[in-house]
């Protein structure tokens, strides 16, 4: 790459192959300047034109092209620089968390296990530092090209009428080449992080007891950007279809992975829905303080009330019960001694099987405002608990209501932690959307932070639903993504 525009002043104006022949023709096929003899020998079948004619057009179009690059391409490239910065920060935070976990665990092991822990930490650091260096190197390369394109386009724009003709052609070709290289930079090409997965204690296999590092990969299967209303909830019903609910539209819609609306529910005024294992729709209606079970053709099979509480969100369990979040009509966050914030387990006939409202002392509230729930494969109950408009926590309960653990963000470099939805995979891993940092967290069944599964720059992942290997994610920015992850 040229250090400055002055290097173009030394461009050769005579043909290297034909003595003292001037370069008066430009071969568009080969993108090079040629002389009249070159045409007869190697370029007879190519598309070519006189340099004077081409320059006339270039002088007219290049200023606008330079402006277009500065206004449309450079902003995107600068945004990509920011994404590299974020990935570097995430990897450093992941390294910090993994190292901390290893150091806490090692206290319970004998001297020989300490040696193995040191080995794991070194290996983790080497892998993470290698990944961070890749991000830094790629970022530096992209930064150089961005600065060069800025200098080049500004100079061409300013000096287009004073630069020698041949220099303009050389500069344009190099500018295009450098732009093409810059556009090839994408942080997604280098996305790779390490997750530490602890093993089980086994005196016969100390190496396995410590655990192992695994790579997490995330593939975006579909990016559905339709003219939807703001998405409030999503319920995957197959690998290819999901019911989507909206804030401004009370009629849920069944969409496929391309975003095509396959069906619209006729029943309005609902807050959330799930589809039972037997294919029935279960709807919450906060305004009417009721739940309803509907058939496929939307005929109500049964409806029951929850007065004086308002049901909001709903999820289903492995044995086809439902988990419902309920609250009274008071202030969302400024609770009084009589405020009610409840999670109930119910049957599809409306029978209340368990009520989760207080801690073991029977007096201290479990929740400020429980919004989303999910039953893990180990029967733990995961509850997103909003503490304020922009903060919250994940509370995980045993089936008897005892708190198993509370997750408040993993101690990483997060802004104020604000979880929004939760689901669990078949390995008992917990997936949690987080609004303020536009991320999807992954925890193990014990509540240990494993990694940030996805991190977005523009839109916040809000609601998720896992079906098989497909993770459907609804965003606050009126879009849906279908993801697939492997560990």
Buried (B, 14 or more C-beta within 10 A) or exposed (E): EBEEBEBBEEBEEEBEEBEEBEBBBBBEEBEBBBBEBBBEEEBEEBEBEEBEEBBEEBBEEBBEBBEEBBEEBBEEBEEBBEBBBBBBBBBBBBBBBBBEBBEEBBEEBEEEBEEBBEEBBEEBBEBBEEBBEBBEEBBEEBBEBBEBBBBBBEBBBEEBEEBEBBBBBBBBEBBEEBBEBBBEBEBEEBBBBBBBEBEEBEEEEBEEBBBEBBEBEBEEBBEBBEEBBBBBBBBBBEBBBBBBBBEEBBBBBBBBBEBEEEEEBEBEEBBBBBBBEEEBBBBBBBEBBBBBBBEEEEEEEEBEEBEEBBBBBBBBBEEEBBBBBBBBEEEEEEBEEEBBBBBBBBEBEBEEEBEBBBEEEEEEBBBBBBBBBBBBEEEBBBBBBBBEEEBBBBBBBEBEBEEBBEBEBBEBEBEEBBBBBBBBBEEBBBBBBBBBBBBBBBBBBEBBBBBBBBBBEEBBBBBBBBBEBBBBBBBBBBBBBBBBBEB
